[in-house]
């Protein structure tokens, strides 16, 4: 695996490649990331990954400074998964001057769910991903469905800005007890880790309670949030939404249930498509 810290080096290496698959990450990689890399190999001649902890998508009271940096272990995992090129720039390389231009998502998608609880988050995500797409010039990019709203926002960004890249969403990888794998799971204490699978279980219960033809899910959402709160969680939201745009569903829409909640000092998210 070749490691590139500059844009010029990566572009030179990729110049002769016909088809590139790209998986952007913030590092601290786990088996969910490795699964994305392995799937990427089936989409292109060469797989490129990036490791960059993007300051602009963190809020002022979030965990940018303590976000785990595990570069040596990340490199070993990426190489084992068949990644050919790793782009690992520093901030000066990716943001060479104070950032004055940003890619801003549509308000309808930036002010709900994750956007409502993490103001400015998606502007940081869309800006850095658009930068990375411009640098790597991939034909396909793979993202995990655990960040369901992020996947939707990035698909819309690529389509509306006419970016020649296919966005592929990959299924959530879970631990044996159902907890969605996440880089932030490492923050959990032993007791919190034992409790953490309740988030997925609550979503499964909510999904089972949803019936075809329903349109008012507020009581089911409230009951699910109350279940989490009764076991020490601090829910940000539990929601039943339509998959297409994460807005309020109408009868006949394909649905997804989503939740974000804090367990101790760790914020976890999860979702489950219905049907």
C-alpha positions in Angstrom: 0.0 0.0 0.0 1.3 3.4 -0.9 0.8 6.2 1.6 0.4 9.7 0.2 0.5 12.9 2.4 0.2 15.3 -0.6 -2.4 15.8 -3.2 0.3 15.9 -6.0 1.6 12.5 -5.0 -1.8 10.9 -4.9 -2.9 12.4 -8.2 0.4 11.2 -9.9 -0.1 7.7 -8.6 -3.8 7.5 -9.8 -3.2 9.1 -13.2 -2.9 5.8 -15.1 -5.8 4.1 -13.2 -9.0 3.6 -15.2 -11.4 3.0 -12.4 -11.0 4.1 -8.8 -13.1 3.1 -5.8 -12.8 5.5 -2.8 -13.6 5.0 0.9 -13.1 8.2 3.0 -12.6 7.7 6.8 -11.5 9.6 9.9 -9.4 6.7 11.0 -9.6 4.6 14.2 -10.8 1.8 11.9 -12.8 -1.2 12.8 -14.3 -4.2 10.9 -17.0 -2.1 9.5 -14.5 0.0 7.7 -12.6 -3.1 6.5 -15.9 -4.4 5.1 -16.2 -1.3 3.0 -12.7 -1.7 1.7 -13.3 -5.3 0.7 -16.5 -4.4 -1.0 -14.8 -1.6 -2.8 -12.5 -4.0 -4.5 -15.4 -5.4 -6.5 -16.2 -2.0 -7.9 -12.9 -0.8 -9.4 -9.3 -1.5 -10.5 -7.8 0.2 -7.5 -9.1 1.1 -4.0 -8.2 4.4 -2.3 -8.9 5.2 1.3 -8.4 8.4 3.2 -7.7 9.0 6.9 -8.4 12.6 7.9 -10.1 13.8 11.1 -12.1 16.7 9.7 -12.3 19.6 12.2 -15.1 21.3 10.3 -17.7 18.6 11.0 -17.2 18.7 14.7 -19.1 21.1 16.9 -17.4 23.3 19.5 -18.3 20.9 22.4 -17.7 17.7 20.5 -14.8 15.3 20.5 -12.4 16.5 17.9 -9.5 16.8 20.2 -10.0 13.4 21.8 -11.1 11.5 18.7 -8.7 8.5 18.6 -5.8 8.7 16.2 -4.6 5.2 15.5 -2.6 5.6 12.3 -0.2 2.6 12.5 -3.1 0.2 13.2 -5.2 1.8 10.5 -2.5 1.3 7.9 -2.2 -2.4 8.8 -6.0 -2.9 8.6 -6.2 -1.1 5.3 -3.4 -3.0 3.7 -4.9 -6.3 4.9 -8.2 -5.3 3.3 -6.5 -4.7 -0.1 -6.3 -0.9 -0.2 -3.7 0.2 -2.8 -3.4 3.9 -1.9 -3.9 5.7 1.4 -4.4 9.5 1.4 -3.4 10.8 4.8 -3.0 14.6 4.5 -2.5 17.1 7.4 -4.8 20.0 7.8 -2.5 22.4 5.9 -2.6 20.1 2.9 -6.4 19.8 2.7 -7.2 23.3 4.0 -4.2 25.4 2.8 -5.8 28.7 3.8 -8.8 29.8 5.9 -11.8 28.1 4.3 -14.1 30.7 2.7 -16.2 28.5 0.4 -18.4 25.7 1.8 -20.8 23.2 0.3 -24.0 23.7 2.2 -26.8 21.0 2.2 -30.4 21.8 1.5 -32.0 23.3 4.7 -34.7 20.6 4.6 -32.1 17.9 5.1 -29.6 19.9 7.2 -32.0 20.9 10.0 -33.6 17.5 10.9 -32.3 14.6 13.0 -28.5 14.8 13.0 -28.6 18.3 11.5 -30.9 19.5 14.3 -28.7 18.1 17.1 -25.3 18.9 15.5 -25.6 22.3 13.7 -23.1 22.7 11.0 -22.1 19.1 11.0 -23.3 18.3 7.5 -21.7 21.5 6.0 -18.4 20.2 7.3 -19.1 16.7 5.9 -20.2 17.9 2.4 -17.3 20.3 2.1 -14.6 17.8 3.0 -16.1 15.1 0.9 -16.4 17.4 -2.1 -12.7 18.3 -1.6 -11.8 14.6 -1.4 -13.8 13.7 -4.5 -12.1 16.5 -6.4 -8.7 15.2 -5.3 -9.2 11.5 -5.8 -11.6 11.7 -8.8 -13.2 8.3 -8.0 -15.8 6.6 -10.2 -17.4 5.1 -7.1 -17.4 5.9 -3.4 -18.6 3.7 -0.6 -20.2 4.7 2.7 -21.7 2.8 5.5 -25.5 2.9 6.1 -24.9 3.5 9.8 -24.6 7.2 9.0 -27.9 7.0 7.1 -28.5 10.8 6.9 -25.0 11.4 5.8 -25.4 8.9 3.0 -28.5 10.6 1.8 -26.9 14.1 1.9 -23.9 12.9 0.0 -25.9 11.2 -2.7 -27.9 14.4 -3.1 -24.8 16.5 -3.2 -23.2 14.4 -5.9 -26.3 14.3 -8.0 -27.1 18.1 -7.8 -23.5 19.2 -8.4 -23.1 16.7 -11.3 -20.2 14.9 -9.7 -19.3 11.9 -11.9 -19.2 9.5 -8.9 -21.6 6.7 -7.9 -22.4 6.6 -4.2 -22.8 3.1 -2.9 -24.4 2.5 0.5 -23.2 -0.6 2.4 -25.0 -2.5 5.1 -24.2 -1.9 8.8 -21.7 -4.3 10.4 -22.7 -5.3 13.9 -21.2 -7.0 16.9 -22.7 -10.4 17.8 -24.9 -8.7 20.4 -26.3 -6.3 17.7 -24.4 -3.1 18.5 -23.5 -1.3 15.3 -19.7 -1.0 15.0 -18.5 2.5 15.5 -15.2 4.2 16.2 -16.8 5.8 19.2 -17.7 2.5 20.8 -14.3 2.6 22.3 -15.4 5.4 24.6 -17.8 3.1 26.4 -17.1 1.8 29.8 -17.6 -2.0 30.4 -21.0 -1.4 31.9 -22.0 1.0 29.1 -20.9 -1.5 26.5 -23.1 -4.1 28.1 -26.0 -1.7 27.9 -25.3 -0.4 24.4 -27.1 -3.1 22.4 -30.4 -1.8 23.7 -30.3 0.9 21.0 -30.5 -1.6 18.2 -33.0 -3.7 20.2 -35.2 -0.6 20.7 -35.2 0.1 17.0 -36.1 -3.5 16.2 -39.1 -3.2 18.6 -40.1 0.0 17.0 -39.9 -1.4 13.5 -42.0 -4.4 14.5 -44.7 -2.1 15.8 -45.0 -0.1 12.6 -47.9 -1.3 10.5 -48.6 -0.7 6.8 -50.8 2.3 6.2 -49.9 4.1 9.4 -49.0 7.8 9.1 -48.8 9.0 12.7 -45.9 7.4 14.4 -45.4 9.9 17.2 -46.7 7.6 20.0 -44.4 4.8 18.9 -41.4 7.2 18.7 -42.2 8.6 22.2 -42.4 5.1 23.7 -39.1 4.0 22.2 -37.4 7.2 23.5 -39.0 6.6 26.9 -37.6 3.0 26.9 -34.1 4.3 26.3 -34.4 7.1 28.9 -35.6 4.5 31.5 -32.3 2.7 31.1 -30.1 5.7 31.5 -29.9 6.9 27.9 -30.3 10.6 26.9 -32.1 10.3 23.5 -31.7 13.1 20.9 -34.3 11.6 18.7 -36.1 8.4 17.8 -37.9 8.7 14.4 -39.8 6.9 11.8 -39.1 8.5 8.4 -39.3 7.7 4.7 -36.1 6.5 3.2 -36.0 8.8 0.2 -35.5 12.1 2.1 -36.0 11.3 5.8 -39.0 13.5 6.0 -42.3 12.6 7.6 -43.7 9.5 5.8 -47.0 9.0 4.0 -48.8 5.7 3.6 -47.0 3.5 1.1 -43.6 5.0 1.6 -40.5 2.8 2.2 -39.5 3.5 5.8 -36.5 3.6 8.1 -36.3 4.0 11.9 -33.5 6.0 13.2 -32.2 6.9 16.7 -29.4 8.9 18.3 -28.8 8.8 22.1 -26.1 9.5 24.6 -25.0 6.7 26.9 -22.8 8.3 29.6 -20.5 10.6 27.6 -20.8 8.7 24.3 -23.2 9.5 21.6 -24.4 6.5 19.5 -26.5 6.4 16.4 -28.2 3.5 14.6 -31.0 2.8 12.1 -33.0 0.0 10.6 -34.7 -0.1 7.3 -38.2 -1.6 7.4 -39.2 -4.1 4.7 
